[in-house]
Amino acid sequence: MDEIEPVHSEDGQQAPLPVGLTDLENAILGKLDDDKAQDIVLIDLRGKSPMSDAMIVASGRSHRHVGALADHLQRLMKEKGLGKVKVSGLPHCDWVLLDGGDVIVHLFRPEVRAFYNIEKIWSVESGHRTDSRA
């Protein structure tokens, strides 16, 4: 088995790349890693929500980086046979959502991700979670 490639974190530390259950999930995760997305998190929604099988959350370093990540994922999803993917948030690129049906991808600038903290909704550990008791 191949060694897991590191994920790019904004604090310079590297975590292992999450592994999806489908080819599409793994292709998206790989593309985000190739494009230097930060703090990539895969949330398995199977049995938790009927809206999708998986949610992937990642950060870009700037508006331009988030926009480029979104553009590359749109192309990838089209190549994987999803056709036209529903996209929200592209004009400002603070928070871009790509809805591929089985997989939903949220791309944030780091400060916007910290503000909304959507990983907390799904109780997933991430570098952007803060302890509410502090």
Rosetta blueprint (number, residue, H / E / L):
1 M L
2 D L
3 E L
4 I L
5 E L
6 P E
7 V E
8 H E
9 S L
10 E L
11 D L
12 G L
13 Q L
14 Q E
15 A E
16 P E
17 L L
18 P L
19 V L
20 G L
21 L L
22 T L
23 D H
24 L H
25 E H
26 N H
27 A H
28 I H
29 L H
30 G H
31 K H
32 L H
33 D H
34 D H
35 D L
36 K L
37 A L
38 Q E
39 D E
40 I E
41 V E
42 L E
43 I E
44 D E
45 L L
46 R L
47 G L
48 K L
49 S L
50 P L
51 M L
52 S L
53 D L
54 A E
55 M E
56 I E
57 V E
58 A E
59 S E
60 G L
61 R L
62 S L
63 H H
64 R H
65 H H
66 V H
67 G H
68 A H
69 L H
70 A H
71 D H
72 H H
73 L H
74 Q H
75 R H
76 L H
77 M H
78 K H
79 E H
80 K H
81 G H
82 L H
83 G L
84 K L
85 V L
86 K E
87 V E
88 S E
89 G L
90 L L
91 P L
92 H L
93 C L
94 D L
95 W E
96 V E
97 L E
98 L E
99 D E
100 G L
101 G L
102 D L
103 V E
104 I E
105 V E
106 H E
107 L E
108 F E
109 R L
110 P H
111 E H
112 V H
113 R H
114 A H
115 F H
116 Y H
117 N L
118 I H
119 E H
120 K H
121 I H
122 W L
123 S L
124 V L
125 E L
126 S L
127 G L
128 H L
129 R L
130 T L
131 D L
132 S L
133 R L
134 A L
